[in-house]
Amino acid sequence: MLSVKALSALRGSIVTAVVVGILAVSGCATADTALVIAAERLSSTAHPAAVTQLNTAAPGANLDNATALTLLLRARFTQRVADGAGKGLSDSQVLAALKTDELNAAAIDIVRTSDAFNPQNPSVLSQAEQGQVLADLEKAKITLNPRYGRLDRKNFSVGAAAPNWIKEQPAPTES
């Protein structure tokens, strides 16, 4: 027969296993995670700070959270392709272009990715290079915390989150 102490320890182990299992199944594993790409986590505080920094540095940008997450989702793959094509930007180039030194890593990644896909930019990625970015994204394991939006796997973009507590009501019918 197990002692009270042994039962208490066993109960604690079971609770811990259940909590870890739930977090693993939920995908993002912590409340502080907005996005996971191939085991690389993006903190839920990194992209809002980046949005604020970029909207301050470039007042007409009007960057929103969904667009920022879309660009961050693509950033790692875009940077790899851009660097390989000789079209990548360094941190110092991004900071100099925005005339600031107050950008976090997420903000710099957003600018790099936006620049690579901007048709107004002479060093924009070609259609083939953009296709390579999307092909790389298709192979990646991506998990978006639903609190931050919906992931469109066709375009690898983030749509606005629809709160699950708000239900669409049918339009009233006339009698």
LINLIN-V50792 format. One record per helix or strand. SS is the DSSP state (H for helix, E for strand). FROM is the first residue (numbers start at 1). TO is the last residue. If there is no record, write none. Layout:
# LINLIN-V50792
ss=SS from=FROM to=TO
ss=SS from=FROM to=TO
This chain:
# LINLIN-V50792
ss=H from=4 to=26
ss=E from=33 to=37
ss=E from=40 to=43
ss=H from=46 to=57
ss=H from=65 to=84
ss=H from=91 to=98
ss=H from=105 to=117
ss=H from=127 to=139
ss=E from=142 to=144
ss=H from=146 to=148
ss=E from=150 to=152
ss=E from=157 to=159
